[in-house]
Amino acid sequence: MHLVVLLLGLIATALLSQSSHAIAADASQRCSAPSELVDDEPLLPAMAQHFKDHAPITILVIGGASTAGTAPDSAYPHFLELALRRRHPETSISVINRGVAGQTTEQMAARFAKDVYAHQPTLVVWETGTVDAVRGEDVNAFADALSNGIAALQDHKSEVMLMDMQYNPSTVSVINFQPYLDAMHQAATLQDVYMFQRFGIMKYWSEASIFDILDVPKEKRTTLARELYECLGERLAEAIDFAAR
């Protein structure tokens, strides 16, 4: 009798695991994006070696309100961790969320000593630029803060991936994001850093009607945000796998 119960438990666990994998695979397929928006040239050799050796990996995500999320289990760093663990079940992977709302790029960089270096992350994903654009910060000062921050992270032996702003048709009509996007992409090119094009991916999802970002009823916004961040976590995991190939 005990053996039957044990076997039934193992079967149930296996079915649940298959179901969760199927749900995740379905979500990943539903919110796919063109490869040119996900794949970038710089590689992540340290990440690649960790995956190859099944060595523990720590990824630290530092950013603003969209990184912090409304709850830890609804933010895209949480879904990134789930996606990477599913892709690399033999590797111990931890994703640390260090999102703080309302900070400029310079203010985020000032947190590195406390929030980043102490964890000695293999990879730092730096989401930034939104507050700078919203406040109309000097673009050259923004570019300098970004460049200096990237160099500081690299000096502390972390690989770096930049993430640009979120796309929303209603905000791009009133905020000029383009100079800040250009500065971010230029910094990534000059410093050989992987650029995760969240802005372009979300614009594609919006224009392809994968997500209806406009005119979302208030009662559906939390659900939409969770689905959107789950998809961002999937695409970010895809980008990391591509860079660590």
N, C-alpha and C positions, 0 to 999 in steps of 0.2 A: 504493500500500500504506500509506504513512504517513497519507494522507488518510482511508483506511478505519479505521485504528486510532484516529485523532483523533475521527472521528465516533462510533465505538463508545464511546470514553471519555466523550464529551459526553452520549450517550444514557444510559450507565450512571449518570453524575452526576445527570442529570435524574430518572431513576427512583429513585435513592436519596433525592433531595430530596423527591420526591412521596411516597415511602414514609414518610420521617420526619415529613412534614407530616400524613400520614394517621394515623400512630401517635399523634402529639400531639393531633390532632383527636379521635381515639377516646378518648384519656385525658381530654381536656377534657369530652367529652360524658358519659363514665362517672361523673365526679365533679362534675357540675354541682350548683348549690345554688340555692334560691329567691332571686329577685332582691332581695327585701327584706333578705336577709342579706349581699348584696354591694354593692348600690347605696346610697350615702349622699349627703346634700345638698351639702356643701361641694365646690366645684370646685377644680381645680388649673390655674389660668390660665397659669402659667409653663410647666408641662409641655405644656399644649395648644399654646402658641406654639412650643415646641421641636419638637413633632411636625409642626406646620404648616410650619415653616421647614426641617425636616430638620436641625435644629441638634443637635450632640452632646449627649447626656443622660448625666449621672452620677446614679445612685441609690445611696444608702448605707443599708444595713440595719444597725441597731445593736440588739443584744438579748442574750439569754442562751443557754443550752445548745441550745435547739431552733433558734436561728438559726445558731449555730456548726455544728451537725450533727456527724455522725461523720466526715465527709470533705467537702471543698469541693464535689465534684461530686454529692453526695447531699443537700445542704442546700437548703432552699426558695429562698434568694436565687439560687442557680445556675439553678434551673428558672424563676424569674421572669425572669432575663436571657434565657434561651432563648425563653420565651413572648413577651416583648416584641419581641425581634429578629424572630421569625416574624411578628408582627403589624405590625411597622414596619420592613420590610427596607431602606428607604432612609434610615434614621436610625441613627447610631452610638450604641449604648446600652451602658453599662457599669454593672454592679451590683457594689458593693463590700460584702463581708461583714465586719462588725465585731462578731460574736457572741462573748461571753465568758461562760462558765458561772458560775453562783453569785453573781450580783450583784443588788443591789437597784436600784430606780429611781434613788435618789440616787447610788449608785456608778456607774451607767451615765452619768448626767448629768455626773459629774465627769470622764468620759473624752471629752466632746465636744471640748474644746480640742485634744486630741491626735488623736483618731480620726475626728472629723467635720469640723470647720471647715477643716482644711488641704486637704480635697478639694473644697471649695466645691460640694457636691452640689446639683443641681436639686431633688431630692426626698430627704427622710430618712424612712425607714420605721422607726418605733421600736416594737419588740416588748418588752413589759415587764409587770410585775405578778406573775409567777409566784413568784419568790423572796420578794417582799414578803408574799404570801398564805401561802406555806409557813411562813415564819418568824413570821407573825402580827404584822408590823410595824404600828405605829399608822396607822390608815387616813387620818387627817387629815394626818399627816406625809407619807404616800405621795402624797396628793392635791396637797400643796404642792410636793413634789419634781417631780411630773409637770407641774404648771402652770408652774413656774419653768423646767423643761427645755424645754417647748414654746415659751415666750416667748423663751428664749435662741436656739433654732434659728431661729425667725422673725426675730429681730434680725439673724441672720447670713444673711438673705435666702434661706433654704431653705424650700420648702414641706414640710409635715409630714403624715404618715399614721401614726396609731397602730394597733397590733395588740395585741389582748388575748390572754389565756392559751389554752393548749391545753385541749381537753376530753377527759377520760377518766373513764368511769363509776366506776372504782375509786378515783380520787383525789378526785372531787367528794364522795364519801361520807364522807371523813375531813378534807377541807380546805374551809373556808368561803371560796370565791372571790367570793361575791356582793357583799360590800361594796367589794371592790377593782374588780370589774367596774363597779359603779355609779359609783364615783369616776372611772374612766377614761372612761366614756360621758358623764358630766357635764362633765369637763374638755374633751372633744372638742366638746361642744355649746357651752360657754361661750367657747371659744377658736376656734371655727369651723374645726375640724380634722377631716379625714376619719377615720372609725373603721372599720377592717377587723375584722369580727366573727369572728375565728378560732374562738373558743369556740362561738358559735352554729352556725357552719358545720360544725365537727367533731361537735357534738352531733347535728345533722341527719344527717350521714353515718352516725353510729353507730346512731341510731334507725331510719334507713331501710335499715339493713343494707348500705350501700355499702362500709363498712369494718367489719370485726369487730375492734374494738380490745381487747375482753376475750378472755382465754384464748388468747392467741397463742403457739403453740409457739416455744421459744427459737430454733430454727433458721430460723424464718420472720420474726422480728422485724426484721431488717435489710432484707429485701425489702419488708415492710409499711411501714416508715419511709420508704423511698425512694419508694414509690408514693404515700404520703400527702403527702410534701413536694413531689412533682411536681404533685399536685393543688392544693396550697396555692399553689404558684408560678403555676399557671394561673388560679386564682381571684383572686389578687393582681393579676396582669396585667389581668384583666377589670375589677377595681375601678379600677385606674389609668386604663384606657381610658375607663371611665365618667366618672371625675372630670375627665379631660382632654378631654372631648368638645367 
